[in-house]
Amino acid sequence: SQTVSRAIATGSAPGGTGTTAGRPPRPAGPPAGPTAGPSSRGAAGAPPPAAVAAAGRLGAGAVTVVARRPAAVEELRPVARAVGVEMRAAAWGDDAATHLGADVVISTVPKGVADPLAVAADWRPETVLFDALYDPWPTPLAASAEAAGCRIVSGLDLLLAQAVGQFEHFTGVTAPRAAMAEALAAARAI
């Protein structure tokens, strides 16, 4: 049984937002399945509703959404209510890095947007960072979290989990996860 105290997810399309969500640490590695992390952006540049829903499913007591647009936060409130999670709003600004002390940080912002946070971050080694980007990798945010001893889940982990789920859904057979991971690593090395 997992208990999540606080979660943060950050997500953004141009002019978009970020979110934070927390839960107790779990072993590093890819998400347990396609729904373990955000897989798409919400409407109007909002962070993925899946991030808020996942935090609720994991038992988060609260989710803090760090956003550049207040309207994007409001778009997520129905999701938070539906999964029974208290949702707090915080402005994306000079103090956005103060929210990186959550149990879990989910970042789905475009390339470069979170780079300034890496410099100001005061990570806890217990934090798990899911950074949905995979190019460039590691991102400055992921590199700073890893240097602080945090566990990292990358966009490539998400891509693999999605591919496995899709393979199994469309074929009805167990996906060759190890072979798929190997092919992904080989393609990334090119």
CORDAUR-V553664 format. One record per helix or strand of 3 or more residues. SS is the DSSP state (H for helix, E for strand). FROM is the first residue (numbers start at 1). TO is the last residue. If there is no record, write none. Layout:
ss-><SS SS>
from-><FROM FROM>
to-><TO TO>
//
This chain:
ss-><E H H E H E H E H E H E H H>
from-><7 43 49 62 70 86 96 104 115 128 140 151 155 177>
to-><11 45 57 67 83 91 101 108 120 131 147 154 171 189>
//
